[in-house]
Amino acid sequence: MPEGMAAQADLVWRRIGIVLREAGLDYINIFRVVTYLVDVEDAPAHAQVRARYLGDARPASTGIVVSRLFNPAYRLEVDISAAWPA
């Protein structure tokens, strides 16, 4: 895992894009995001990276600060929900 919030966030969002494309979806299909951060001070850096991937999309979002993540090297985890248009 890369060091620093921006590098980790970029890797996470690139991987999300891979999974979305495999399902025939794209970032615009995301309707909910839950972000788990170890340090609330990392929120602005994550927000900048996230904005590059989501563009003008504004899915429902929740941020949760946790004492640690499963892998102690991780600074964030992102849980998304996406769907095909109706």
Residue pairs with C-beta under 8 A, 6 or more apart in sequence:
1 8
1 11
1 71
1 73
1 74
2 8
2 10
2 11
4 45
4 75
5 42
5 45
5 46
5 49
5 75
5 76
6 45
6 48
6 49
8 74
8 75
8 76
9 45
9 46
9 49
9 50
9 76
10 49
12 76
12 77
12 78
13 49
13 50
13 52
13 53
13 78
16 27
16 53
16 78
16 80
17 26
17 27
17 53
20 26
20 27
20 29
20 30
20 82
23 82
24 84
25 82
25 83
25 84
27 53
27 54
27 55
27 57
28 55
28 57
29 82
29 83
29 84
29 85
30 54
30 57
30 59
30 80
30 81
30 82
31 59
31 60
31 81
31 82
31 83
32 59
32 60
32 61
32 80
32 81
33 50
33 59
33 60
33 61
33 62
33 78
33 79
33 80
33 81
34 61
34 62
34 63
34 64
34 78
34 79
34 80
35 46
35 50
35 61
35 62
35 63
35 64
35 76
35 77
35 78
35 79
36 64
36 65
36 66
36 69
36 76
36 77
36 78
36 79
37 43
37 46
37 63
37 64
37 65
37 66
37 75
37 76
38 65
38 66
38 67
38 68
38 69
38 74
38 75
38 76
39 65
39 75
40 65
42 75
42 76
43 63
46 76
59 80
69 75
69 76
69 77
70 77
